[in-house]
Structures are given as structure tokens and as C-alpha cells.
């Protein structure tokens, strides 16, 4: 039922973030931490969120996931492809 209400029981004590899920709050709290618990196995990159590490790992990938429809440009990042197209 909480999904359909505006009641967010889990509130961050350091900012205005709130969520209906305790897990979301737990993940959010990592953004306030300087502790870098996720480390890249290929370089010195460190971060505090698994999703950021997974995104970073694309840098080390030879497979390009996104391709320009007008030329041979390829990228692993949607933002780079957007810049290329504009």
C-alpha cells in the first residue's frame, strides 16, 4: 500500500531524501560516506556504489554497446553518443 501513498517512512538524517523502502535509504546513505568499498579490478578507481562501479567497468570493455546510426561511432555511454549526435 505504501507504494501508492505519499508516505515515506524512511528518511535520511543528513538531507531531504526519503523513501518507502529501507533498502533505498541504506543505499542512499552511501552517498554521504567517504568510504569507497567498491574497487575496480583493472585500475585504481574506487567508489561507494556498486552501480557506479559497474558503469565504470564499461571503460575497460572492448565491446561497444551503443552505435551511431549515421556513422561508425561507438560508445559505452549514452551521454557520449548524445554529444556525438548533436
C-alpha positions in Angstrom: 0.0 0.0 0.0 2.9 2.4 0.7 3.8 2.4 -3.0 0.6 4.2 -3.8 0.8 6.7 -1.0 2.9 9.8 -0.4 4.0 8.4 3.0 7.8 7.7 3.0 8.7 6.2 6.3 12.5 6.1 5.8 14.1 9.5 5.9 17.8 10.4 5.7 19.1 12.2 8.7 21.6 14.2 6.6 19.5 15.6 3.8 15.9 15.7 2.5 15.9 12.2 0.9 13.1 9.9 1.9 11.8 6.6 0.6 9.2 3.9 1.1 11.9 1.3 1.1 14.5 0.8 3.9 17.0 -0.6 1.3 16.8 2.5 -0.8 17.6 4.6 2.3 20.5 2.3 3.1 21.9 2.7 -0.4 21.3 6.5 -0.3 23.3 6.8 2.9 26.4 5.6 1.0 26.3 8.8 -1.0 27.2 10.7 2.3 30.0 8.3 3.1 33.7 8.8 2.0 34.2 5.1 2.4 34.9 3.6 -1.0 34.0 -0.1 -0.7 33.9 -0.9 -4.4 37.2 -1.2 -6.2 37.9 -1.7 -9.9 40.0 -4.8 -10.5 41.6 -3.2 -13.6 42.6 0.2 -12.3 42.7 2.4 -9.2 39.1 3.5 -9.5 37.1 3.3 -6.2 33.5 4.3 -5.4 30.8 3.8 -2.8 28.1 2.4 -5.0 28.1 -0.9 -6.9 26.1 0.7 -9.8 28.9 3.2 -10.3 31.5 0.5 -10.4 29.5 -1.4 -13.0 29.1 1.7 -15.1 32.9 2.4 -14.7 33.8 -1.1 -15.9 32.4 -0.2 -19.3 35.6 1.8 -19.7 37.6 -1.4 -19.8 35.3 -3.2 -22.2 36.2 -3.7 -25.8 32.5 -4.2 -26.7 30.7 -1.0 -27.5 27.1 -1.2 -26.6 25.8 1.9 -28.4 26.3 2.7 -32.1 25.6 5.8 -34.1 23.0 5.2 -36.8 24.7 7.7 -39.2 28.4 6.6 -39.0 30.8 4.2 -37.4 31.0 5.9 -34.0 30.5 3.6 -31.0 30.4 4.2 -27.2 29.6 2.5 -24.0 28.0 5.7 -22.6 24.6 7.1 -23.7 25.8 10.6 -22.8 28.8 10.3 -25.2 26.6 9.2 -28.0 24.2 12.1 -27.4 27.0 14.5 -27.6 28.3 12.9 -30.8 24.9 13.1 -32.4 24.4 16.8 -31.5 
